[in-house]
């Protein structure tokens, strides 16, 4: 069995992103996150009042989110980023570090966020496969029960 990591990739990020095309792609935007965690661990939330953002600590929110302190903010992927990640996943569900770093640079994301996205996507595929197998077995059992009830 050949080692799939030894040779050059059969595709490039540029071809997946359509960088060789003449028509323009949508721009990738940085997700809006109206919260920050300060150095002392307190949660600050951006509140818009009269069209001007004001940073205000929200103590009762922080108390209810104690589990959140020390965690990084959830990454909000744009629809274009998801589209590109999905297209790469269709070709290679286990991208190596070089491909993940290239994706991270092109999509304006951290490489570790790309790695976690692929882990989560593989888990989603496995879960959906398991659910479809369960439904098939359930359908067969239901059919057998109907057949036995008729006889």
N, C-alpha and C positions, 0 to 999 in steps of 0.2 A: 504494500500500500504506500503510495507516494505521500510525502509530507506536504500538505497544502500551504505551509508557511514558507517553504524554501524559495519558490519562484515569485515572479512579479504577479500582482493582482490582475485578474482577467478584466477588471473594470477600474476606472479611476473616479475619484470624487468629482473631478471637473466634468466628466461625462454625465454623472448622475445629477449634478447640480445644473447641467446645461450651460456651462460656462463657455462652450464653444459656439453657442447659438448667437444669432444676431438680435433676436427679440429680447427685450429686457425681462428679468425675473422680478418678482416682488422683493422689496427690501426686507431684511431681517431686523425686527425691532427688539429692543431690550425690554423684557417684561416689566410691567408696572407692579411694584411691590410697595404698598402704602404703610409698611411697618419696618422697623429696624430693631435690632437688639444691641443695646449699648455695651460698652466695655464692662460696666458693673453688673451686667446681666438683666437690666430692666428693659421692658418692652416699650418702645415709642411707636405711636401710631400717627400717621399723617392725617389730619382732619382738615377738610376744605371748608373755609368760611369766607364767603364773599369772594370767591375765585382766587384766594391766596392760601397756599398750603401752610399750615402751622403745625409744628411738631409738639405733641402733647403727651406726657406719660399717662397711661391709663392703668391705675393701680388695681382696680377691681378686675379688669381683664387679665392683668398679669397674674393675680392670685389664682384665677381660674385656669390659667395656662402654665402652672408650675412645671408640668411635664415638658413644656416646650422650651424652657430655659436651657441653654446649652446646645440646642439643636439649630441647625442651619435653616434658613427660610426655604420653603418649598419652591422648587424651580417651576416656573410657569413657561411651558414651551409654546411658541407661536405655531399657528397652523402650518406655516411653511417649514418650520423646523421639524415638526412631526411628519409632514409629507416626505421630507428628505430622509429622515431616519427610517421611516417605514420602507421606502424604496431600497435603502441599503440593506435593511433587515431581510427583504425578499431575496436578495442575492447572497447575503452572508449574515447569518444570525450570531456568529461568534467573531466579530472583527478584532483584529490584533491591535496592539498599542499604536502602531504607525497609522493605521486607518482611523482609530479613535482620535488621535491627536490632530490629524488632518481635518476630520469632521468638526472637532472642537474649534479649530481656527476658522473654518469656513462658516460655521453656524454661530460664532460668537458665544460659545458655551465653555465650561470647564470640562476637561477630559473625563474627570470622575463622574460628572453628571451624565455624560454620554455612556460610560460603562454601566452605570446604574439603570439608565433607560433601557439598554439592551438586556440586562438581567431581568428587569421587570417585564419586558416584552416577551422574553422566552418563557417566563412564568405564566404570563397570560395565555400564550399559545398552548402550553402544557395543560393549563386549567381548562381551556375550551375543548381540547382534545379529550380530556378525561370526562367532561360533562357530556360530550357527544357520544362517547362510548357508553356511558350510563344510560342515556336516552335510548340508544339502540338496544341494549339489554332489556330495558324496561318494556320497550315495544315488543320484543320477542316473547317475553314472559306474558304480557297481556294477550298476545295472539295465541299462545299455548293455552292460557286459561279459557279463552273464548272457545277454542277448538275442543277442549275437554268438557266444557259446559254443554256444548252442542251434542256431544256423544253420550 
